[in-house]
Amino acid sequence: MKKIAVVEDNPDNQMVAEAILEDFYEVELYDTGIDALAGFKESKPDLVLLDISLPEMNGEEVLKEIRQDEGLKNLPVIAFTAHAMSGDREKYLAAGFNDYVSKPLVDEDILLDAIARLLN
């Protein structure tokens, strides 16, 4: 079973993501980017759902670390964020994210389709 890392500091958003994903994927939850980066070294996920607004180290900083790590640089990373203003999608894709899904999730198929596209 493929492993998805959810890097999200909000417990409600963690619960929603886990409920959507757990029937299809193994889910690992991380509260901070620092914890996630440490965890990825021990157990590399197949895909990362990465919140942008995280404590200590934001999602863009976490992505930069992932892209600079030889063992992780090709890891698919989806920006999973409440930043949903006009132009945000383009901004995050330009920053190196593989896809962008806004929160709150109105339709879980949007998330599941994005994940399926990147894992296939």
N, C-alpha and C positions, 0 to 999 in steps of 0.2 A: 504494500500500500504506500502510495506517495505521501511525503511528509510536507505539511504546510506550516511555516512559522508565522504566527500572528504577533506583531510587535505593536502593542496598543496599551496605553496606560489607563484607559477608562474601563472599569470592570463590566459595565453594561454592554459596551461595544465588544469586549472580549467574549462575553456570554453569547451575544447575537452571532458573532463570527463562528464561534465553536459550534453552536446549534446548527448553523447552515452547513458547515464543512464536515462535521464528525462522521456522517454516514458514508462519506466518500473518501476521506483522507485522514491520515494520522495528524493531529493538531498539537502543536507546541505553542504555548503562550508565553510571551515575555512582556514585562511591564516597562522596560527601558531599552534603549538602543545599546547601552553598554552591556546589559545582561544578554541581549540577543547576540551581539558580536562574540561574546565569550562562549555562549552556547553553540554557535555555528561552528566554532573550532572543534568542539567535541562531537557534535552531531549535525552534520550539514543537512539543511532542509532541501527539498526539491523546488520550493518556491517560497517567497516571503511576501506577506501582506504587511506593509509598513505605514504606520500612521506618520503624519508630518509633525504634528505638535506633540512632542514628547519631552519629558523633563530631562535635564542634564545635557542631552545631545539630541537635536531634532532629526527628523527623518532624512532630510537632505544630507546631513553630516554622516548619518549611518550609511546611507547609500554610497557616499564618497569612499568610506572605509571599505565597504564591500567591493567596490569597483577597483580599488587599489590592491586587494588581496588576491594573490595568484590563484588560490584554491577556491575563491568565491566569485571572482569577477564576472563569470558568465551566468551567475544565479539570476533567474527571473525575479524581478521585484515589482510589485504593484503598489503604487501610491494609494493608500486607503485613508481618505481624508475628508474632513468637513470643509476644507478649503475648496469651495465650489463656485468661485466667481468666474466671470467670463475671462478666458485666457489662462486659467489655472491648469487645465488639462495640458495645453501646449507647453506651458512653463515646466511642468513636472516631467513630461516626456523629453523635453529638451535637456533637462538636468540628468537624464540617464535612466529614468524609470522605464520599465517595459510596457506598463499600462497604468491606467488611472481609474479608480472607482470611488465615487463620492459617498459620503455618509450624511445622514442616515440612509441605509439601504432601503429603497422603495420596492425593489424587485430583486430577490436573491439570485435569479437567473443571470442578471448582469454580472454579478461576482463569479458565479460558477462558470459562465461562458468565458470570461476573461482568463480564469485559471486554466480551464480546459485548453484554450487556444495556446497558452504559453507552455503547457506541459506536453503537448503533442508535437 
